[in-house]
Amino acid sequence: MNTEQLIQAMAADTQRTRPLEAVLPAALVATALLFGGIFLLLMGVRPDLGAALRHFVVVLKTLLPLALAVGALGTVLHLSRPGDRPGPWRYLLVCVPAAILLAMLAAGTGLAPAAIGAEVFKAGIASCVTVIPLISLPVAAASLWVLRRGASIRPRLTGAMAGLMSAGAGATMYSFYCTDDNPLFYGTWYTVAILVVTLACAHAGGRLLRW
């Protein structure tokens, strides 16, 4: 094979490779639906889901982690392409925590400290902080594998954003099972579960995504 043939073969191989911005969202959706779907198939969605979704705080429990996943997806795609300008998705990473905090403040307004504690420390804590990472970590593993095709110059941050994206997707799936609807509860424990996955993926990304 001469030089010209080699260049043509390399160009053809590049054309056959799907871009990262197509592969990563597909991997995220597919793995989140797979592992979240397995959990929901085994445990079932909450029996009153239709009625519960008429309440704004219940809708927020699903929409906020979904928005977080979307914001982290846009950010991680930016980080995987050096020189790429950040898009508007990164603003979701500020707006979502602010919305969670506001929802928690509204839910706690007028409640005595003992009542707030009773809403936060419910029996569903163990399930929440265990199942969300269990759904999210396989999603994160697939995402990190895909991101090795990128060229991130900040591997730890890229790994963290991949974890945040995956945990947001995992929390979204878990929300269809969870019956604890007070923002004081899910604003606390969903956040803890998401942070666990994010920190784990930051560590993994520092090793796996290094050039």
N, C-alpha and C positions, 0 to 999 in steps of 0.2 A: 504493500500500500504506500503510494507516494504522499507527499505533504498535502497536495490539493485534495486527494481523496479522504485523508484524515480529517481535514477541516470540514469537508462536506458531511462526513459521518458525525462529527461532533455537533455541527449545526442541526442536523436532523434529529439527533438525540435530544438536544435542547428544546426543539420544537415539540417533541413528544412529551416532554415533562410538563405536567400541569402546574400552573403558577401557585405559589403558596397561598395567595388570597382566595383561591378556589378550594384548595385541599384542606386548609385548616378549618374553615367554617363547616365543611362537610364532615370532617373527622369529629369536630365538637358536637354537632347535632346527632350524628350517628351513634357515637359512644354514649352520649347523655341519654338518648332515647333507649338504647340497649340496656344499660345498667340501671337507669332509673325505671325503665319499663319492667325489668326483672323484679326489682324491689316492689313495685306497685302490683305486679302480678301475684307475687307471693303474699304480700301484706294487705293489698286492696287499697283503693282510694277511700277517703273518709265518706261515710254513708250519706252525709248531709251536704255534699260538696255543692250541688246546684243551689240550694238555699243559702249556704254560707257565702257564696260568691256575690250575693246581693249586697253584702256589707263591704264598705270601702276598705276597712282595715284588713279584711281577708284578701281582697284583690291586691292590696299593697304587698302582702306576704309573698305573693307570686311574682308580681311585676317588678319589685325592687331588685331581687336577686337576678332576674332575667335582664334588667337594664344594666346591672353590674357586669354580667357576663358579656353583653354586647359592647359596653365601654372598654372592658379589658381586651376583648377580641380586636377591636380597632387599634388599641394601643400596642398590643403585642405584634400585630402586623407591621406597624410603624417601626417598632424596635428591631424587627428582623430585617429591615431594609435600610442600611446606613445611608444617610443623606436624604431620606424621605421626609417630607414635611408632615408634622402631626396633624391629624384630622380632628373634626369636632367631637368625635366619640370620646375623647379623653375627658371632656367636661362631665360626662356621666359618672366618672370616678369621683368627682367632687359632689355632684348633685345627689347621688344615691345615698351616701352617708349623711348628708345634710337632711334629706327627706326622712331617713330612719330616725335621726335624732329628734326631728320635729314631731314625728309620730309618737315617739316615746315620751316626749315632754307633754304632748297633748293627752296621752293616755294616763300619765301620772298626775296631771293637774287636779288638785283637790283631794287627792288620796293621802291618807296618813302613811308614814314610813312603813308601818307594819303591813298595810294593805299592798303597798308597792312590792315589798319583799315577798308577799304571798303570791303575787302575780308573776314575779320573776322566777322564784324557786319552786317550780312545779315538778310533778312526777315525770314529765316528758323530757327533762334535760338530757338524761343518758341516751335516749333514743336519738335526739337531735344532734348531739355532738359526736355520736358514733356513726349514724347512718349517712349523714351528709358527707363526711370524708370517705366513707366506704363507696358511695356512688361516685364521688368526685375524683378519687385517685386514679382509677383506670382511665377516666376521661383525660386527666392530666398527663398520664403516661403516654397515651396516644398523641396528645398535643405536643408534648416535648419531642417525641420521635419525629413528628412532622416538622417541627421547628428546627431540627438539625439540618434541614435543607436550606435554611435561611443563613443570614450573615450578621447576626447580632454582635455588636461591639460591647454590649452590656448584658452578659449572659445571666447574671443573677437577677437583674431587674426583669429581663425577658421571662425567666423562669417564674418569677413571682407573679407577673401578669398572666402567664399561662395557668398558674394555680388559681388565681383570682377568677379568671374566666371559667375554669372547670368547676370551681366551687360554687360560683353563681349559678351555673347550669345544674349542678347537683342539688343545690338548695331549692331551685325552682321545681325540680321533680319531686323532692321531698315534701314541698308545701301542699301537694295534692293529697298527701296522707295525714299531715299534721293537723291536729284539732285544737292546738293552742293558738288562739287568734289575737291575743293581746300583744300590741307592739312592744310592751315592756318585756315580754317573754321572747318573742322571735327576734326583736331587735338586739337582744343580748346574746342569745345562744346561737342563732344563725351566724352572727358576727364572729363569735368564738370559733365555730366550726370552719367558717370560711378562712379565718386567719391561720388556723392550723394547716390547712391545705396550702395556702399562699406561702407560708414560711417554709414548709417542706419542699415546695417546688422551687423556691428561691435557691435553696441549698442544692437541689438536684440540677437546676439550670446552670448554676455556677460551674458544675462539673461536665454536664452533658453538652452544653451549648458553647463551650469554649472552643476557640479556633485552634 
